[in-house]
Amino acid sequence: MAHRLTRITTRTGDDGSTGLADGRRLSKSHPRIAALGEVDELNSSLGVVLAETLPESVEDVLRELQQMLFDLGAELSLPDTGVIGDAQVESLEAATQRFNADLPPLREFVLPGGDRAAALCHVARAACRRAERALVILGESETVGEPARRLLNRASDLLFVLARVLARAAGREEVVWRGLPPRD
């Protein structure tokens, strides 16, 4: 493989702009750059989850999700390329169903928590929702592939289920929302 990054400090962003893979430069405040940043933060959050001791099946699916998120970053950096397709979305759906099959049905909302790995998975889920919102904002002014939007929606579902799986694997009870307090 050729070296992609030979210089890390380029100083080209000192003017408040950054480059896309197609050579165009955009303001760092542009919605496309915001979406790229949110996807990067989500991927970094997954890296923190992966630093924990996890069941191998969870580790495998999170590593695959990281690859998909890099693919999504490529699509955002090369507009109109359509890197993300239905296969990735379907893969996340299948993983969510597979992991959810062994969990008890939900009767109440689950509060973020559990053991450390489960709590970090909830943090990644929240970052995923933020990345999804950034993609929706970008889609209000530019074309965003439907599979890309669906990928983030499915990823947040998967991360919620994985947080439940991790809490259960650690022997922790899920903390559920008590509901609204009675009105006086």
Sine and cosine of phi, psi and omega as CSV:
sin_phi,cos_phi,sin_psi,cos_psi,sin_omega,cos_omega
0.00,0.00,0.69,-0.72,0.03,-1.00
-0.95,0.32,0.40,-0.92,0.06,-1.00
-0.96,0.27,0.84,-0.54,-0.02,-1.00
-1.00,0.02,-0.56,0.83,-0.05,-1.00
-0.86,-0.51,0.98,-0.22,0.01,-1.00
-0.99,-0.13,-0.44,0.90,0.05,-1.00
-0.80,-0.60,0.77,-0.64,0.03,-1.00
-1.00,-0.02,-0.72,0.69,0.03,-1.00
-1.00,0.00,0.95,-0.31,-0.03,-1.00
-0.95,-0.32,-0.36,0.93,-0.05,-1.00
0.93,0.37,0.01,1.00,-0.03,-1.00
-0.94,0.33,-0.34,0.94,0.01,-1.00
-1.00,-0.02,0.05,1.00,-0.03,-1.00
-0.89,0.45,-0.35,0.94,-0.01,-1.00
-1.00,0.02,0.12,0.99,0.02,-1.00
1.00,0.01,0.22,0.98,0.03,-1.00
-0.89,-0.46,0.25,-0.97,0.07,-1.00
-0.58,-0.81,0.40,-0.92,-0.08,-1.00
-0.99,-0.12,0.61,-0.79,0.16,-0.99
-1.00,0.02,0.23,-0.97,-0.01,-1.00
-0.91,0.41,-0.37,0.93,0.01,-1.00
-1.00,0.05,0.08,1.00,0.06,-1.00
0.99,-0.12,-0.30,0.96,0.03,-1.00
-0.93,0.36,0.47,-0.88,0.07,-1.00
-0.92,-0.39,0.68,-0.73,0.02,-1.00
-0.78,-0.62,0.42,-0.91,0.10,-0.99
-0.89,0.46,0.58,-0.82,0.03,-1.00
-0.92,0.40,-0.19,0.98,0.06,-1.00
-1.00,-0.06,-0.02,1.00,-0.02,-1.00
-0.90,0.43,0.61,-0.79,0.01,-1.00
-0.83,0.56,-0.51,0.86,0.03,-1.00
-0.91,0.40,-0.66,0.75,0.00,-1.00
-0.95,0.33,-0.59,0.81,0.07,-1.00
-0.88,0.47,-0.69,0.72,0.02,-1.00
-0.89,0.45,-0.69,0.72,0.06,-1.00
-0.85,0.53,-0.68,0.73,0.00,-1.00
-0.90,0.43,-0.64,0.77,0.01,-1.00
-0.92,0.39,-0.64,0.77,0.04,-1.00
-0.91,0.42,-0.64,0.77,0.05,-1.00
-0.89,0.45,-0.68,0.74,0.02,-1.00
-0.90,0.43,-0.64,0.76,0.06,-1.00
-0.86,0.50,-0.73,0.69,-0.01,-1.00
-0.88,0.48,-0.63,0.78,0.05,-1.00
-0.91,0.41,-0.61,0.79,0.06,-1.00
-0.88,0.47,-0.63,0.78,0.05,-1.00
-0.90,0.43,-0.58,0.81,0.07,-1.00
-0.87,0.49,-0.59,0.80,0.04,-1.00
-0.93,0.36,-0.68,0.74,0.06,-1.00
-0.86,0.51,-0.70,0.72,-0.03,-1.00
-0.93,0.38,-0.26,0.96,0.07,-1.00
-0.97,0.25,-0.22,0.98,0.05,-1.00
-0.99,0.10,0.25,-0.97,0.12,-0.99
-0.99,0.17,0.87,-0.49,-0.10,-1.00
-0.79,-0.61,0.41,-0.91,0.18,-0.98
-0.87,0.50,0.59,-0.81,-0.07,-1.00
-0.83,0.55,-0.63,0.78,-0.01,-1.00
-0.90,0.44,-0.60,0.80,0.04,-1.00
-0.94,0.33,-0.71,0.71,0.03,-1.00
-0.84,0.54,-0.70,0.71,-0.02,-1.00
-0.87,0.49,-0.71,0.70,-0.05,-1.00
-0.94,0.34,-0.56,0.83,0.04,-1.00
-0.93,0.36,-0.62,0.79,0.05,-1.00
-0.91,0.41,-0.62,0.78,0.06,-1.00
-0.91,0.41,-0.64,0.77,0.05,-1.00
-0.89,0.46,-0.64,0.77,0.06,-1.00
-0.85,0.52,-0.67,0.75,0.04,-1.00
-0.88,0.47,-0.68,0.73,0.01,-1.00
-0.89,0.46,-0.63,0.78,0.01,-1.00
-0.92,0.38,-0.57,0.82,0.09,-1.00
-0.92,0.39,-0.61,0.79,0.09,-1.00
-0.87,0.49,-0.67,0.74,0.04,-1.00
-0.89,0.46,-0.66,0.75,0.07,-1.00
-0.86,0.51,-0.63,0.78,0.05,-1.00
-0.89,0.45,-0.67,0.74,0.03,-1.00
-0.89,0.45,-0.64,0.77,0.01,-1.00
-0.93,0.36,-0.54,0.84,-0.01,-1.00
-0.99,0.13,-0.31,0.95,0.07,-1.00
-0.82,-0.57,0.97,0.23,-0.09,-1.00
-0.78,0.62,0.55,-0.84,0.06,-1.00
0.92,0.38,0.40,0.92,0.02,-1.00
-1.00,-0.07,-0.42,0.91,0.02,-1.00
0.88,0.47,0.75,0.66,-0.01,-1.00
-0.92,0.38,-0.66,0.75,-0.02,-1.00
-0.99,0.14,0.73,-0.68,0.00,-1.00
-0.78,-0.63,-0.04,-1.00,-0.03,-1.00
-0.88,0.48,-0.51,0.86,-0.05,-1.00
-0.87,0.49,-0.66,0.75,0.01,-1.00
-0.92,0.40,-0.67,0.74,0.01,-1.00
-0.88,0.47,-0.72,0.70,0.00,-1.00
-0.90,0.44,-0.57,0.82,0.05,-1.00
-0.89,0.46,-0.68,0.74,0.03,-1.00
-0.92,0.38,-0.65,0.76,0.04,-1.00
-0.86,0.50,-0.71,0.70,-0.01,-1.00
-0.89,0.45,-0.67,0.74,0.02,-1.00
-0.90,0.44,-0.66,0.75,0.02,-1.00
-0.88,0.48,-0.72,0.69,0.01,-1.00
-0.90,0.44,-0.65,0.76,-0.01,-1.00
-0.89,0.46,-0.74,0.68,-0.03,-1.00
-0.95,0.30,-0.56,0.83,-0.04,-1.00
-0.96,0.29,-0.40,0.92,-0.09,-1.00
-0.85,0.52,-0.52,0.85,-0.04,-1.00
-1.00,-0.10,0.06,1.00,-0.02,-1.00
-1.00,-0.08,0.53,-0.85,0.08,-1.00
-0.93,0.38,0.50,-0.86,0.02,-1.00
-0.88,0.47,0.50,-0.86,0.03,-1.00
-1.00,0.09,0.71,-0.71,0.09,-1.00
-0.92,-0.40,-0.34,0.94,-0.04,-1.00
-0.66,-0.75,0.22,-0.98,0.11,-0.99
-0.94,0.33,0.65,-0.76,0.02,-1.00
-1.00,-0.09,0.76,-0.65,0.07,-1.00
-0.99,0.14,0.58,-0.81,0.04,-1.00
-0.86,0.51,0.70,-0.71,0.01,-1.00
0.31,-0.95,-0.60,-0.80,-0.10,-0.99
1.00,-0.09,-0.54,-0.84,0.10,-0.99
-0.99,0.13,-0.05,-1.00,-0.07,-1.00
-0.86,0.51,-0.70,0.72,-0.02,-1.00
-0.89,0.45,-0.68,0.73,0.02,-1.00
-0.90,0.44,-0.68,0.73,0.00,-1.00
-0.90,0.44,-0.65,0.76,0.04,-1.00
-0.91,0.41,-0.55,0.84,0.06,-1.00
-0.92,0.40,-0.60,0.80,0.09,-1.00
-0.90,0.43,-0.63,0.78,0.05,-1.00
-0.89,0.46,-0.68,0.73,0.05,-1.00
-0.89,0.46,-0.62,0.78,0.04,-1.00
-0.88,0.48,-0.68,0.74,0.03,-1.00
-0.91,0.42,-0.64,0.77,0.07,-1.00
-0.90,0.45,-0.58,0.82,0.02,-1.00
-0.91,0.42,-0.69,0.73,0.03,-1.00
-0.88,0.47,-0.62,0.79,0.03,-1.00
-0.91,0.41,-0.66,0.75,0.05,-1.00
-0.89,0.45,-0.63,0.77,0.03,-1.00
-0.89,0.46,-0.68,0.73,0.03,-1.00
-0.89,0.46,-0.63,0.78,0.03,-1.00
-0.90,0.44,-0.61,0.79,0.04,-1.00
-0.92,0.38,-0.62,0.79,0.05,-1.00
-0.90,0.43,-0.68,0.74,0.04,-1.00
-0.87,0.49,-0.71,0.70,0.05,-1.00
-0.86,0.51,-0.66,0.75,-0.02,-1.00
-0.91,0.41,-0.27,0.96,0.05,-1.00
-0.96,0.27,-0.34,0.94,-0.02,-1.00
-0.84,-0.54,-0.29,0.96,-0.02,-1.00
-0.64,-0.77,0.29,-0.96,0.03,-1.00
-0.96,0.29,0.77,-0.63,0.08,-1.00
-0.80,-0.60,0.75,-0.66,-0.02,-1.00
-0.88,0.48,0.69,-0.72,0.02,-1.00
-0.86,0.52,-0.67,0.74,0.04,-1.00
-0.87,0.50,-0.53,0.85,0.02,-1.00
-0.90,0.43,-0.70,0.72,0.03,-1.00
-0.90,0.44,-0.69,0.72,-0.02,-1.00
-0.91,0.41,-0.55,0.83,0.02,-1.00
-0.84,0.54,-0.74,0.67,-0.02,-1.00
-0.93,0.37,-0.58,0.81,0.05,-1.00
-0.90,0.45,-0.70,0.71,0.01,-1.00
-0.94,0.35,-0.57,0.82,0.02,-1.00
-0.89,0.46,-0.64,0.77,0.00,-1.00
-0.92,0.39,-0.60,0.80,0.09,-1.00
-0.88,0.48,-0.73,0.68,0.00,-1.00
-0.86,0.50,-0.70,0.71,-0.03,-1.00
-0.90,0.43,-0.57,0.82,0.07,-1.00
-0.89,0.45,-0.74,0.67,0.00,-1.00
-0.89,0.45,-0.67,0.74,0.01,-1.00
-0.90,0.44,-0.58,0.82,0.06,-1.00
-0.88,0.47,-0.66,0.75,0.05,-1.00
-0.90,0.43,-0.68,0.73,0.01,-1.00
-0.87,0.49,-0.70,0.71,-0.04,-1.00
-0.92,0.39,-0.64,0.77,0.04,-1.00
-0.89,0.46,-0.68,0.73,0.00,-1.00
-0.91,0.42,-0.68,0.73,0.00,-1.00
-0.88,0.47,-0.51,0.86,0.01,-1.00
-1.00,0.07,-0.01,1.00,0.00,-1.00
0.97,0.23,0.36,0.93,-0.02,-1.00
-0.99,-0.12,0.65,-0.76,0.09,-1.00
-0.97,0.23,0.63,-0.78,0.09,-1.00
-0.96,0.28,0.65,-0.76,0.08,-1.00
-1.00,-0.08,0.83,-0.55,-0.03,-1.00
-0.96,-0.27,0.42,-0.91,0.03,-1.00
-0.92,0.39,0.71,-0.71,0.00,-1.00
-0.96,0.28,-0.32,0.95,-0.09,-1.00
0.99,-0.13,0.11,-0.99,-0.01,-1.00
-0.93,0.37,0.62,-0.79,0.04,-1.00
-0.94,0.35,0.46,-0.89,0.03,-1.00
-0.89,0.45,0.57,-0.82,0.06,-1.00
-0.98,0.22,0.58,-0.82,0.03,-1.00
-0.97,0.25,0.00,0.00,0.00,0.00
